[in-house]
Amino acid sequence: MKQNTLKIYNTLSRKKEVFEPLSPPHIGLYVCGPTVYGDAHLGHSRPAVTFDTVNRYLTHMGYKVRYVRNITDVGHLQGDADEGEDKIAKKAKLEQLEPMEVAQQYTDSYHRDMEALNTWKPSIEPRATGHIPEQIALVQGILDEGLGYVVNGSVYFDVLKYNEKYQYGKLSGRILEELISGSRALDGQGEKRNPVDFALWKNASSEHLMKWESPWGVGFPGWHLECTAMSSKYLGKQFDIHGGGMDLMFPHHECEIAQGNACNHQDPVKYWMHNNMITINGQKMGKSLGNFITLQELFSGNHQLLEQAYSPMTIRYFILTAHYRSTLDFSNDALIAAQKGYKKIINGLRIAKNLQFNSDKNDWLDENQINQVEQSISSAYRAMDDDFNTAQAIGHIFNILKKINSVYTGQLHSSIFGKEIFDKMISTYVVFVDEILGLKEEKSDNQQGLLDVLLKIYTEAKTAKNYDKVDEIRLDLKELGFVVKDMKDKIDWAYEE
């Protein structure tokens, strides 16, 4: 295991803390996944790339990471305020599908987009609907502790009673008295004793599509319940890192802390990490603003705000060029710049993987060059150890790339570094780009266009009666699995049979 001193900004303490795992080398990492009622959009890309990079770096450091990312396929109500209709059920009615058809359709879509962004698959990807018994047991445990109450078949968490022993709002910085004061207009309405209480289990009407039997009647779980039930099942009553977007800090993650304390009498998570928001040309993304962009629209360029298509690796690189806790503004200018940066990085990767150390008869070591390389390497790691600062790490990786390109173009000779430092320079660059940052080469799939170019050269060689070139092209194409078809009126190709 690497001996780096990793520091993580803990949202709970509001400061950077030295990372001390609960049971090293094992790490429990839980990240809130999507509610699968629509195609993945830009808002999904940032937590996916952020916590994939966290997973990659912890793994690189030698930790054994159990990465759990849930799928919300029930219980997320339209208003996120214990009222309204389940988002997936509403989508199912609109499209005249079974709710599980909707959930599966958009889960598959999400997986496709996550694969395109080159994110590692989670160790476990539980679904809310697959853990109803665990959620019912959790509700019963909260009732047994006297921190919940039943009204008309629904169960609510008693926030005021919980706050007598614990602090509700400590993650988000909310003050309970201010929350209550701000909710007075709702006081006395509905089933809740207090408007700040939240649903653990909701009674289902006869027309509700997704419902299960429970000790309190037929119903369905509240949105906040699933993460507590599934994280504790797979990672234990307390685990190392919980990640998600800052929009989930309140009420979702706040409610998770309350549920965990209520059942287990301890905070469920040691380190809370939250990525900041994404904006589009300086505005918050929203359908009403006409700037809601799905990942597929981004990859294809099929959106009115896009000047061109942007590849998945361009998007990943762009996300990594900002620290995860800073805001990230998508614009065409920024994405075009990211596209150029990504191509420089990936061209460097191709060069680095093929660059060989060559000794020189007049070997001499340039201590200045060696020090610059070693400084860039140590700085790249220090950046990652400083709360996963990929933005700074990329800057240091570019400094390493300058040395690699100088060797490649002959401006510097590899021997001046010595074999040990040269190999370290190459391996560090490859590991950072490939393994830690997760950037890969996007090879063109324009097979027809490439073949058209080769056949044009073939035709020109044949017209010039340059039969050696003709035979060479034929042989090269055959090795790639293609044959040239010489016909009376045209030249074409076919797959070799």
Steps between C-alpha positions, in 0.01 A plus 500: 500500500626848412602710799332820382318710760161545343280786619127513433272799545231368733172684448397399851794674673542763225875449485763278343581195707775241470335189362501225760293201383286314750645159407800540269575391237125455440300809402124537490390755237131572443379738229142603428412375153227613261123502526430311180207680340687674215820501298823586679581871474792729575407505868565126516843527341679694773438271802559198277842623384591653837445189708631269231825696531488473881453124461784478248745697717421311819548175307828632358614577855449135589163509676237234437194707415144369521317754288122496537283717275124466532222517242188687614209324332224581750409758763636821348195726498452782250538776758764327715282614792305183584219606269408451137557204273794261474719618209534156345132418542407830333731424208351149471147643473606752235673235289245225577767268636554301814707699751774236490515536121570871547756430770678238290496714185666796669733284710631351176532851356690616809737203482568571132593859574713406802691251286556772239645723775733211589379471860568177682197292584415511871576196714130481584210685338190438714149611407246644739232253384733209576534602864144556622533255796814682620321835477198371691732367772672839517166679545407259778832564671440875495149447643645278772735785596201730537618727218221428253122505499223344291216700345241340268738228385793739443805521727686825566830580668459723806771761442428703815527198726815388320650845551464467878792257497669560164554801276279510192658727237865458594603385150330777305533769766123540530362629830192303601322800651544690173372204300192483718447876479530491123244220482232655721270554206472123471457438872185309577457381144528137396591205720831614645531618857750755377575614145872413540418132561565272203337185367646160574208308349207635300153352486413413141168583338321229302619646169864525607708275275792407727402374845580229752349344812635630830405490870336841449305412188565496125747768402848587377825627658605862524789612282747558785452153642660295223854638535508433875367147454733406215817672620473339844430159345804501271744729685399468865344730758787747448715526188773722361374728220156608379497703180248689292408836355463795736133522401450177699652640820158618617268338557615161368837455670384682812219248529745212448701621800185522710387151401845353567526660843145398588564132431868456577574784745796624294563707190481264203785665305848621597570721194228676300607620153289723274575613147385847400238587242513520121379810316438560130635833373479631856143382564371210704390217272122462468245394241309827538816692402551291187852403612430147620752284313517121515831322461387347173418845365844615609671204332303550176491882498124483454397797716433863414765626745777281359722610213632147449509152653731440795642155562460322836872533574485874429222523760694291751814707449302825535350386831845408631648841413305654788522401866190299588392753766507794258217595265534377143355701213437325170537718191606435144821698544592306815421165338698581185798590720452175690489308173842642407640424842370143492658439159836629624480269799401198292759566229752503782364167623555341159855639489582397859388142447738463206795713612814300578803591708815531293839527664766724349871429463567831674258438783457789738218581738332840496419556867285802419278300262485210745394732784228655284355156419512382860342825616214463251439139605492579872282808437246294303466260793485783753214652301303175511579460870360849559131409479527340154601822324493371143522853358845556650609143427424547130720811494794299636428216257529751215845594633600134477353486150727788392803286592360197321431703185851648514648150500262392223598795274871464575537826693608300803674164507354235727843422641524833684231377742657161566294186449344499848363856479405460133298186580344674802401797283334275241326272749369795706353665192334180381368411846354846559331526160387139469446381854433802722335756270332228293565661162518264205565532129180540299576322178308605191227263389486662155605181325334590172673838482842348560440230240387763249831683543701181452301402192558845353876453547466150355319633193760773445781245527326268254440784250869592526585130449687500831430132554737467793287752694182323380625167634615662824157651568328172412726310741458754782121496467495120492689489829229723645226266374398682180534417130501743206234433235614614152191537281447638151343828608629545855727381776342382825587297806358200683572312820738212441307174511 
